[in-house]
Amino acid sequence: MELSMDKGNEFVEATQDPAGTAAWKHQLDQYAPGASDWVVGAVFGGTYQRDGLELRDRQMLNMAALAAMGGTEPQLTGHIRTAVENAGMSREDVAECFVHLMPYIGVPKTLAAMRCMQAAFDG
């Protein structure tokens, strides 16, 4: 698998708002300089560039994993925004993802995911 900072940066610029990008990069680099470069190159310039899944599929998987983990509200909110704004998902699609997860992750985590959904739509 090829890792590409250029492709990673292109992906980030196309799918994330500049303020949000600056925030997570600062949070990573503040104590671990260069950590955000790894995320850009390996995750967005590598994993996201692989064949086999469309961005919509990747966002659905990301939302499911983050909702199941819990404690990931900023990241889940960001992925919900990306799903709706860049991956072709409707608000109803996102809500249905969380409803589908409810028997697997429980009501409290589903409610937390719904709060993230509301924050993404209001923000």
VENMO-V255056 format. One line per field, one symbol per residue. ss: DSSP state (H for helix, E for strand, - for the rest). burial: + if it has 16 or more other C-alpha atoms within 10 Angstrom, else -. A space follows every 50 residues. Layout:
ss->???
burial->???
//
This chain:
ss->----HHHHHHHHHHH--HHHHHHHHHHHHHH---HHHHHHHHHH--HHH- ----HHHHHHHHHHHHHHH---HHHHHHHHHHHHH-----HHHHHHHHHH HHHHH-HHHHHHHHHHHHHHHH-
burial->--+++-++--++--++----+---++---------++-+++++++++++- ----++-+++-+++-+++----+-++++++++++-++-+-+--++-+++- ++--+---++-+++-++-++---
//
